[in-house]
Amino acid sequence: MKRIIPILFCCLLALAACQKKNASLFRGDYSFKISGSVTLDEIDANDEPASYTISLPNEIGQLEISELGNGKDSVLVVMNTMGGEVVVTHAYCQDNEIFLRDFTKNTLIFTGDSLTLKNDLRVSAKGQMYEDNTLILNMTYEGEAESNERSFKVYGDDIRMAAIRN
């Protein structure tokens, strides 16, 4: 009986040491899909300012997360949207959460609407890993756009990226 307790203790320590943690938990290649909605609030309207909530078209692509090797749980995140732009940003990891540094997006396309961004959208994101395989990022978009000589503030915090490890 005296030998069983130390053996069980060693097994428990070995299992705990094998768990992925922080940056290594997120490292890898993923396929992703982004969907959500943004609100357009009219700026400087002569009449009652208009406000619209518009669904974003679904975006799909590849996501790569690489460790930077600086010992600070920092990672490099590369998002390659199919038929669109490539975004590169840094992030840090803590337990099963990832926090992306704010980055910019230079495209925002709506079906049937001719909306032009005045400047790049600012994007912030944080997410969580589920079952070592599924990463869910909650994203926030902020910026300004114009359409038919009308200016709008763009804001969306109901935007999700679901990324599945390849």
Secondary structure as UniProt FT lines:
FT   TURN            2..3
FT   HELIX           4..18
FT   HELIX           23..26
FT   STRAND          28..43
FT   STRAND          51..55
FT   STRAND          59..67
FT   STRAND          74..81
FT   TURN            82..83
FT   STRAND          86..94
FT   TURN            95..96
FT   STRAND          97..105
FT   TURN            111..112
FT   STRAND          116..117
FT   STRAND          121..130
FT   TURN            131..133
FT   STRAND          134..147
FT   TURN            148..149
FT   STRAND          150..165
//
